[in-house]
Amino acid sequence: MLEPEVGVGYRKRMERYRGIRNIPAEEYIRMVKDIFSTVTSRYDFLTHLLSLWRDISWRRFAAKNIRQGETCRLLDVGTGTADLAIEMALRNPRCSVAAMDFMAEMMELGAGKIKKKGLLGRVSLVRGDALDMPFPSGTFDAASIAFGIRNIPDKNKALREMGRVVAPGGRVLVLEMTRPAPGFFGRLYALYLKRILPQAARVFSSNPAAYRYLADSIFNFPDPSDFSDMMRRAGFSSVESYSLTLGITHLFVGSTKAQSARPKV
């Protein structure tokens, strides 16, 4: 489902990018694949640029909120170049981490980082679909996704799939860029994303539409309260959200429901 062919004609259509609202799911996925295939070599720089160079501290905060359980197996969905997976492994030295993505080009860059950190035995790269993961139910103590769920059209299904592969009582963490609250900073950040960033993109990318999409995806992401409700509807309990850097990013944390104690016979 996540690997339709992307050709020159599609890239020409991306040059006339008009927004993400009302795009069919298959077209949305193809667009995301095309965008990330054109910015792979500059992906880390792009993330720094979008986050005003705060993404490193956000990942560290997310990793601190991981709770390792009995199996000490962790999952990072949409791992990209594996930055969060590496941080999770460093902060949980007893645990193994599965780093999953559907973009082989991204994972190739991540493999170099994993080797450089000396984590080849503990962080494993897995090619997979966030809507249909190649893991049995209850495999992991915790699962995370950083800056990725806004690229998935069916967010509810992705959340439910993350909940499926996490053991009862485990944690699911979603780190995502969001719209700041209305006010001076909110207007300033909107100007940065919608005006300044696309112009800068012409210097750094052969596909400036990629930067327009990324800004658009942030402004079309649900409000933090709405996304927290989405997590509850997906079956998570004790959902909390943490506003980071004046609200330009939030960390959402939910727990999978613990199994009820069996009655004594």
Helices and strands as residue ranges (DSSP letters): H 8-15, H 25-39, G 40-42, H 43-51, H 55-64, E 73-77, H 83-91, E 96-101, H 104-116, E 123-127, E 140-146, G 149-151, H 155-165, E 166-177, H 184-191, I 192-196, H 197-204, H 209-219, H 224-233, E 237-244, E 249-255
